[in-house]
Amino acid sequence: MLIAKVVGSAVATIKDEKLNGTKLLVVREADVTGQATGKPLVAVDTVEAGVGDLVLIASGSSARQTSITQNRPVDAVIMAVLDSLSVGAEITFKKS
């Protein structure tokens, strides 16, 4: 699992039929404070995340393990929206 920040959305009217009905969001890997640091990628949203949310993503074959993404051509999935993060005794991120 990776920490990522949702930075946008992707719309594709022409796509593989197995992706019909899925919400596609653009995410970037993030650090423990919630700052986007990585390159952008598109992930299928399974938890109603939105722009600005800090999320957990899975990639590769693990991305096809949710009930929504099973047997679909998916390489990244958003599977959780984070409420907070802490490292050691310090809270590094808290959803506002």
Residue pairs with C-beta under 8 A, 6 or more apart in sequence:
1 56
1 57
1 58
1 79
2 29
2 56
2 57
2 58
2 59
3 29
3 30
3 31
3 32
3 54
3 55
3 56
3 82
3 85
4 27
4 28
4 29
4 30
4 36
4 38
4 43
4 54
4 55
4 56
4 57
4 78
5 27
5 28
5 30
5 34
5 35
5 36
5 52
5 53
5 54
5 55
6 25
6 26
6 27
6 49
6 50
6 51
6 52
6 53
6 54
6 55
6 78
7 26
7 27
7 28
7 36
7 40
7 51
8 25
8 26
8 40
8 51
9 23
9 24
9 25
9 26
9 51
10 24
10 25
10 26
10 42
11 24
12 19
12 24
16 72
16 73
18 71
18 72
18 73
19 44
19 72
19 73
19 74
22 44
22 45
22 68
22 69
22 72
23 44
23 45
23 48
24 42
24 43
24 44
24 45
25 42
25 43
25 45
25 49
25 51
25 78
26 40
26 41
26 42
26 43
27 40
27 41
27 42
27 43
27 55
27 57
27 76
27 78
28 36
28 37
28 38
28 39
28 40
28 41
29 36
29 37
29 38
29 39
30 36
30 37
30 38
30 54
31 37
32 85
32 87
32 92
32 93
33 92
33 93
34 54
34 85
34 92
34 93
41 76
42 76
43 57
43 63
43 76
43 77
43 78
44 63
44 68
44 69
44 72
44 74
44 76
44 77
44 78
45 78
46 66
46 67
46 68
46 69
46 77
46 78
46 79
47 55
47 78
47 79
47 80
47 81
48 81
49 55
49 78
49 81
53 81
53 82
53 95
54 81
54 82
54 85
54 93
54 95
55 78
55 79
55 80
55 81
55 82
56 78
56 79
56 80
56 82
57 63
57 76
57 77
57 78
57 79
58 65
58 76
58 77
58 79
59 75
59 76
59 77
60 75
62 77
63 69
63 74
63 75
63 76
63 77
64 70
64 71
64 72
64 74
64 77
66 77
66 79
68 77
69 77
81 95
82 93
82 95
83 94
83 95
84 91
84 93
84 94
84 95
85 91
85 92
85 93
86 92
